[in-house]
């Protein structure tokens, strides 16, 4: 996982500007949906904007908490998505392969076979054929 230096003023400044834009966007969306502006969201946006421009070090406590939250969210979302992919895609594919008798890795035991070696695919003799592979 990439470590973000929370003491870096440039990171704090970027965080302040991003949060200002985010709160302004949320306020704008709320304004479009509800038909009335949200002074609270726009005030928070302005506070982040001013703090990022004038005193980015003042955003450090909020930035640290936000990064801890982001790391925790990353941990949870990664596991949830991997679980969904595994049980939603890979497990059904395995059952379908079993149901239809498919063995793409050719793992079946062949007691009468002398070897499990497969000859390689034929390769072109003319080097020009390698230029346009697709």
C-alpha positions in Angstrom: 0.0 0.0 0.0 1.3 3.4 -0.9 2.2 5.6 2.1 1.1 9.2 1.9 3.1 11.7 3.9 0.6 13.6 6.0 3.2 16.2 7.0 3.8 17.3 3.4 2.2 20.7 2.9 1.6 20.1 -0.8 -0.4 17.0 0.0 -2.4 19.0 2.6 -3.0 21.8 0.1 -4.2 19.3 -2.6 -6.5 17.7 0.0 -8.0 21.1 0.8 -8.6 21.9 -2.8 -10.1 18.5 -3.6 -12.4 18.7 -0.5 -13.5 22.2 -1.5 -14.4 21.1 -4.9 -16.1 18.0 -3.6 -18.3 19.9 -1.1 -19.1 22.5 -3.7 -20.1 19.7 -6.1 -22.3 18.0 -3.5 -23.9 21.4 -2.7 -24.5 22.0 -6.4 -26.1 18.6 -6.9 -28.3 19.2 -3.8 -29.2 22.6 -5.2 -30.2 21.0 -8.6 -32.2 18.2 -6.9 -33.9 20.2 -4.0 -34.1 23.5 -5.8 -32.6 25.4 -2.8 -28.9 25.9 -2.1 -27.2 24.4 1.0 -25.4 27.2 2.8 -23.7 24.6 5.1 -22.1 22.7 2.2 -20.9 25.8 0.4 -19.5 27.3 3.7 -17.6 24.1 4.3 -16.3 24.3 0.7 -15.1 27.9 1.2 -13.4 27.0 4.5 -11.5 24.2 2.9 -10.6 26.5 0.0 -9.3 29.3 2.2 -7.4 26.8 4.5 -5.8 25.1 1.5 -4.7 28.5 0.0 -3.6 30.2 3.1 -2.7 27.7 5.8 -2.6 24.1 4.5 -0.9 23.0 7.8 -4.3 23.6 9.5 -5.8 20.8 7.5 -3.4 18.2 8.8 -5.7 16.8 11.5 -8.6 16.4 9.1 -6.2 15.0 6.5 -4.8 12.4 8.9 -8.4 11.3 9.9 -9.5 11.2 6.2 -6.5 9.0 5.2 -7.2 6.6 8.1 -10.8 6.4 7.0 -9.6 5.8 3.4 -7.3 3.0 4.4 -10.1 1.3 6.4 -12.5 1.7 3.5 -9.9 0.3 1.1 -9.4 -2.8 3.3 -13.2 -3.5 3.5 -14.0 -2.7 -0.2 -11.1 -4.9 -1.4 -12.3 -7.9 0.5 -15.9 -7.4 -0.4 -15.1 -7.0 -4.1 -12.8 -10.0 -4.1 -15.4 -12.1 -2.4 -18.1 -11.1 -4.9 -15.8 -11.9 -7.8 -14.8 -15.2 -6.4 -18.2 -16.4 -5.4 -20.0 -14.7 -8.3 -17.7 -15.6 -11.2 -15.1 -18.1 -10.4 -17.1 -20.6 -8.3 -20.0 -20.7 -10.9 -17.5 -21.2 -13.7 -16.0 -24.2 -11.8 -19.4 -25.7 -11.3 -20.3 -25.2 -15.0 -17.0 -26.8 -16.1 -17.8 -29.8 -13.8 -21.3 -30.0 -15.0 -20.4 -30.1 -18.6 -17.3 -32.4 -18.1 -14.8 -29.8 -19.3 -11.2 -30.0 -18.1 -9.3 -27.1 -19.7 -6.1 -27.9 -17.8 -6.2 -31.5 -19.0 -5.8 -32.9 -15.5 -7.5 -36.2 -16.1 -5.5 -39.3 -15.2 -4.7 -41.4 -18.2 -3.4 -44.8 -17.0 -2.8 -46.1 -20.5 -0.8 -43.1 -21.7 3.0 -43.4 -22.1 3.5 -39.6 -21.5 1.5 -36.5 -21.0 3.7 -34.5 -23.3 2.0 -32.4 -25.9 3.8 -31.4 -29.0 4.2 -27.6 -29.4 2.1 -25.7 -32.0 3.6 -25.3 -35.4 5.7 -22.2 -35.8 5.9 -20.3 -39.2 9.1 -20.8 -41.2 9.1 -17.3 -42.7 10.1 -14.5 -40.3 7.8 -12.1 -42.1 4.8 -13.9 -40.7 5.9 -12.8 -37.2 5.4 -9.2 -38.1 1.6 -9.2 -38.2 0.7 -11.5 -35.3 -3.0 -10.6 -35.1 
